[in-house]
């Protein structure tokens, strides 16, 4: 059980970082709720598969 605790910690942190990077006022105001979910999923998928630098203004996780 303990081995599974930190298994995907890095991926989870990246996921949350890309999620925060997408949730900017331009995107929140532009998309309908359904389109926002779809666009955010595509953005996160692109970030996790290809990887790109983002500046969220946060140094933490």
GROMACS elastic network, one bead per residue, 0.5 to 0.9 nm:
[ bonds ]
;  ai    aj funct       b0    kb
    1     4     6  0.54375   500
    1     5     6  0.67900   500
    2     5     6  0.53291   500
    2     6     6  0.78080   500
    3     6     6  0.66821   500
    3     7     6  0.67938   500
    4     7     6  0.50417   500
    4     8     6  0.81003   500
    5     8     6  0.78714   500
    5     9     6  0.80394   500
    6     9     6  0.51997   500
    6    10     6  0.83078   500
    7    10     6  0.80750   500
    7    11     6  0.89295   500
    8    11     6  0.53285   500
    8    12     6  0.60875   500
    8    13     6  0.86001   500
    9    12     6  0.50915   500
    9    13     6  0.61282   500
    9    14     6  0.86330   500
   10    13     6  0.51388   500
   10    14     6  0.62232   500
   10    15     6  0.85667   500
   11    14     6  0.50701   500
   11    15     6  0.60474   500
   11    16     6  0.86490   500
   11    48     6  0.80257   500
   12    16     6  0.62333   500
   12    17     6  0.85598   500
   13    16     6  0.51970   500
   13    17     6  0.61239   500
   13    18     6  0.86842   500
   13    61     6  0.59537   500
   14    18     6  0.61559   500
   14    19     6  0.84083   500
   14    44     6  0.88379   500
   14    47     6  0.84558   500
   14    48     6  0.74133   500
   14    61     6  0.82082   500
   15    18     6  0.53146   500
   15    19     6  0.60591   500
   15    20     6  0.86843   500
   15    44     6  0.65941   500
   15    45     6  0.87636   500
   15    47     6  0.83809   500
   15    48     6  0.73688   500
   16    20     6  0.61406   500
   16    21     6  0.85216   500
   16    44     6  0.89315   500
   16    61     6  0.79929   500
   17    20     6  0.52283   500
   17    21     6  0.61729   500
   17    22     6  0.87701   500
   17    54     6  0.83346   500
   17    56     6  0.74575   500
   17    61     6  0.71896   500
   18    22     6  0.62604   500
   18    23     6  0.87671   500
   18    40     6  0.87752   500
   18    43     6  0.75641   500
   18    44     6  0.56471   500
   18    47     6  0.68537   500
   18    48     6  0.84159   500
   18    54     6  0.76522   500
   18    56     6  0.85920   500
   19    22     6  0.53291   500
   19    23     6  0.64585   500
   19    40     6  0.70867   500
   19    41     6  0.85736   500
   19    43     6  0.82445   500
   19    44     6  0.65478   500
   20    23     6  0.52097   500
   20    24     6  0.76672   500
   20    56     6  0.70955   500
   21    24     6  0.67447   500
   21    54     6  0.69654   500
   21    55     6  0.74334   500
   21    56     6  0.55904   500
   22    27     6  0.70355   500
   22    28     6  0.86876   500
   22    39     6  0.89473   500
   22    40     6  0.64736   500
   22    43     6  0.73015   500
   22    44     6  0.82133   500
   23    26     6  0.82312   500
   23    27     6  0.63377   500
   23    28     6  0.62893   500
   23    40     6  0.81897   500
   24    27     6  0.55348   500
   24    28     6  0.61366   500
   24    29     6  0.86352   500
   25    29     6  0.58840   500
   25    30     6  0.82057   500
   26    29     6  0.55465   500
   26    30     6  0.60181   500
   26    31     6  0.87510   500
   27    30     6  0.50714   500
   27    31     6  0.60928   500
   27    36     6  0.74454   500
   28    31     6  0.61568   500
   28    32     6  0.82408   500
   28    33     6  0.85615   500
   28    36     6  0.73510   500
   29    32     6  0.80285   500
   30    36     6  0.83144   500
   31    34     6  0.77789   500
   31    35     6  0.55929   500
   31    36     6  0.50326   500
   31    37     6  0.87720   500
   31    39     6  0.83915   500
   32    35     6  0.51950   500
   32    36     6  0.58248   500
   32    37     6  0.86569   500
   33    36     6  0.50493   500
   33    37     6  0.64302   500
   33    38     6  0.88410   500
   34    37     6  0.53892   500
   34    38     6  0.65129   500
   34    39     6  0.87846   500
   35    38     6  0.50395   500
   35    39     6  0.59940   500
   35    40     6  0.83759   500
   36    39     6  0.51538   500
   36    40     6  0.59009   500
   36    41     6  0.84556   500
   37    40     6  0.51749   500
   37    41     6  0.61335   500
   37    42     6  0.86804   500
   38    41     6  0.52658   500
   38    42     6  0.63793   500
   38    43     6  0.87351   500
   39    42     6  0.51345   500
   39    43     6  0.61452   500
   39    44     6  0.86570   500
   40    44     6  0.61175   500
   40    45     6  0.84448   500
   41    44     6  0.51970   500
   41    45     6  0.59926   500
   41    46     6  0.84983   500
   42    45     6  0.50536   500
   42    46     6  0.60577   500
   42    47     6  0.85309   500
   43    46     6  0.51984   500
   43    47     6  0.62153   500
   43    48     6  0.87156   500
   44    48     6  0.60958   500
   44    49     6  0.85161   500
   45    48     6  0.51614   500
   45    49     6  0.60003   500
   45    50     6  0.82387   500
   46    49     6  0.53019   500
   46    50     6  0.56550   500
   46    51     6  0.69051   500
   46    52     6  0.84324   500
   47    50     6  0.55355   500
   47    52     6  0.58186   500
   47    53     6  0.85708   500
   48    51     6  0.53900   500
   48    52     6  0.83230   500
   54    57     6  0.89635   500
   55    58     6  0.75603   500
   56    59     6  0.80163   500
   58    61     6  0.79151   500
